[in-house]
């Protein structure tokens, strides 16, 4: 008896997250059915017009909004941004950044500097272990 491999599928919410789009803005047929790995790969390599349009103009999910603004998702929440934003809304915030956005960008820059410092320190420690103790 031979078994055929089953097609791996994911929920629409998972596929939307992997595609970087806001699920409620996707077409009904996308929201209602399971998405196979093959279908997801096809959407990534040759996106249909609705996907290109969502990526271009939004509304964008919070992780995408945060990345476009250069802040964390928590920073968005602290700034009162809890809903998806369009590209136009994001650009408006970039053009005339409110005080909370400037503060969150500064905070995020500090977090990135600290992460880089820790990576460098860990790399130096690994290199030292590889070289061994000096006599």
Steps between C-alpha positions, in 0.01 A plus 500: 500500500654828395405821665495824311655797672239740625512861393607725782252783547474801727225723623439820304621705799835321493532544123412871529766543768760329282400722208511813717141604432198586714263201483167691505615694191561182298237357262227281652623187319842543665344551846266203475729215394818331609816599315745232392877547505494484120236772481693716747820460298307595187361811669850598610669446164223628273263711710155568355386861459305504830815401690718754319239768574484410871877504530520831317213693664381301802336490738813354657513277811677634809835323438521662156394842634760474777774407252408782261507752786818359656343418837393189692146366509488593870612850401203524265268404784662755733443758227133407479520326162293186542339468158653422161622801302513567129820598322361854471446521877849363567654755263307780671645392836850491349461848347381661823603261779313544829699516822424136589644382166826691549530359854430143385750527214765613748410210730514251211838636389631445853367145503671427168831647622484287814418186300797571271728554801391167651551318167852645472579409861375143449698467176814620676444251784450215250816599316691508829377149591607369160849652539530354848677647801813697435820409675 
